[in-house]
Amino acid sequence: MKNSLPLGVLIGLFFPLVAYLLTVYTEVQAAYFVEKPIAIYVMAAVINLGIFRFSYRAGKDVFAKGILMITFLAMLFLVFGTGLKV
């Protein structure tokens, strides 16, 4: 895997995008996480942070920075864009 920022951003976008699609277009949120509206997004952030940790320890620091950047941007968008209260 290459050590590039754009690749890190693309990989980092995958899980928040999957979380968004699961929340909007399926009933997973209503079926499993009734009282926790951001649970799927939190799981996507945890997965991204796990990927960040392993890629940073493997010496792919630029790739890891791309993942971390998109994870924080996605969570900021979630909080401010959707009006969720933390």
C-alpha positions as a LaTeX table, in Angstrom:
\begin{tabular}{lrrr}
\hline
Residue & $x$ (\AA) & $y$ (\AA) & $z$ (\AA) \\
\hline
Met1 & 0.00 & 0.00 & 0.00 \\
Lys2 & 1.32 & 3.40 & $-0.92$ \\
Asn3 & 2.09 & 6.08 & 1.63 \\
Ser4 & $-0.02$ & 8.86 & 0.11 \\
Leu5 & $-2.48$ & 11.35 & 1.53 \\
Pro6 & $-5.14$ & 10.98 & $-1.22$ \\
Leu7 & $-5.21$ & 7.21 & $-0.74$ \\
Gly8 & $-5.60$ & 7.68 & 3.01 \\
Val9 & $-8.49$ & 10.08 & 2.43 \\
Leu10 & $-10.21$ & 7.62 & 0.07 \\
Ile11 & $-9.80$ & 4.71 & 2.47 \\
Gly12 & $-10.91$ & 6.93 & 5.35 \\
Leu13 & $-14.07$ & 7.93 & 3.48 \\
Phe14 & $-15.20$ & 4.34 & 3.02 \\
Phe15 & $-16.53$ & 3.54 & 6.51 \\
Pro16 & $-18.25$ & 6.90 & 7.17 \\
Leu17 & $-19.91$ & 6.59 & 3.77 \\
Val18 & $-21.06$ & 3.05 & 4.58 \\
Ala19 & $-22.38$ & 4.31 & 7.93 \\
Tyr20 & $-24.30$ & 7.08 & 6.19 \\
Leu21 & $-25.79$ & 4.69 & 3.63 \\
Leu22 & $-26.79$ & 2.22 & 6.37 \\
Thr23 & $-28.44$ & 4.98 & 8.36 \\
Val24 & $-30.32$ & 6.61 & 5.49 \\
Tyr25 & $-31.28$ & 3.73 & 3.22 \\
Thr26 & $-31.80$ & 0.79 & 5.59 \\
Glu27 & $-33.59$ & 0.07 & 8.85 \\
Val28 & $-30.42$ & $-1.00$ & 10.70 \\
Gln29 & $-30.44$ & 2.14 & 12.84 \\
Ala30 & $-34.07$ & 1.66 & 13.87 \\
Ala31 & $-33.71$ & $-2.07$ & 14.47 \\
Tyr32 & $-30.51$ & $-2.26$ & 16.50 \\
Phe33 & $-29.70$ & 1.23 & 17.82 \\
Val34 & $-33.04$ & 2.79 & 18.68 \\
Glu35 & $-31.84$ & 4.99 & 21.53 \\
Lys36 & $-28.37$ & 5.73 & 20.14 \\
Pro37 & $-28.74$ & 7.75 & 16.93 \\
Ile38 & $-25.01$ & 8.09 & 16.20 \\
Ala39 & $-23.92$ & 4.54 & 17.08 \\
Ile40 & $-23.18$ & 3.51 & 13.50 \\
Tyr41 & $-21.12$ & 6.65 & 12.91 \\
Val42 & $-19.15$ & 6.03 & 16.10 \\
Met43 & $-18.40$ & 2.48 & 14.93 \\
Ala44 & $-17.15$ & 3.87 & 11.60 \\
Ala45 & $-14.87$ & 6.31 & 13.46 \\
Val46 & $-13.52$ & 3.52 & 15.68 \\
Ile47 & $-12.75$ & 1.37 & 12.63 \\
Asn48 & $-10.97$ & 4.31 & 10.99 \\
Leu49 & $-8.96$ & 5.00 & 14.13 \\
Gly50 & $-7.95$ & 1.34 & 14.25 \\
Ile51 & $-6.74$ & 1.55 & 10.65 \\
Phe52 & $-4.95$ & 4.78 & 11.57 \\
Arg53 & $-3.12$ & 3.12 & 14.44 \\
Phe54 & $-1.93$ & 0.12 & 12.45 \\
Ser55 & $-0.88$ & 2.13 & 9.41 \\
Tyr56 & 0.99 & 4.68 & 11.54 \\
Arg57 & 2.87 & 1.93 & 13.37 \\
Ala58 & 3.72 & 0.34 & 10.00 \\
Gly59 & 5.47 & 3.54 & 8.92 \\
Lys60 & 2.72 & 4.83 & 6.63 \\
Asp61 & 2.44 & 8.15 & 8.42 \\
Val62 & 1.16 & 10.23 & 5.47 \\
Phe63 & $-1.49$ & 7.58 & 4.70 \\
Ala64 & $-2.48$ & 7.55 & 8.38 \\
Lys65 & $-2.80$ & 11.35 & 8.43 \\
Gly66 & $-5.27$ & 11.15 & 5.53 \\
Ile67 & $-7.40$ & 8.66 & 7.43 \\
Leu68 & $-7.30$ & 10.74 & 10.61 \\
Met69 & $-8.13$ & 13.94 & 8.74 \\
Ile70 & $-11.20$ & 12.51 & 7.05 \\
Thr71 & $-12.36$ & 10.83 & 10.28 \\
Phe72 & $-12.35$ & 14.13 & 12.15 \\
Leu73 & $-13.97$ & 15.98 & 9.25 \\
Ala74 & $-16.72$ & 13.37 & 9.02 \\
Met75 & $-17.42$ & 13.56 & 12.74 \\
Leu76 & $-17.45$ & 17.39 & 12.67 \\
Phe77 & $-19.90$ & 17.26 & 9.78 \\
Leu78 & $-22.03$ & 14.79 & 11.71 \\
Val79 & $-22.22$ & 17.01 & 14.77 \\
Phe80 & $-22.64$ & 20.39 & 13.05 \\
Gly81 & $-24.33$ & 19.33 & 9.82 \\
Thr82 & $-27.06$ & 17.18 & 11.27 \\
Gly83 & $-27.57$ & 19.07 & 14.52 \\
Leu84 & $-26.86$ & 16.11 & 16.77 \\
Lys85 & $-26.06$ & 16.92 & 20.36 \\
Val86 & $-23.03$ & 15.28 & 21.87 \\
\hline
\end{tabular}
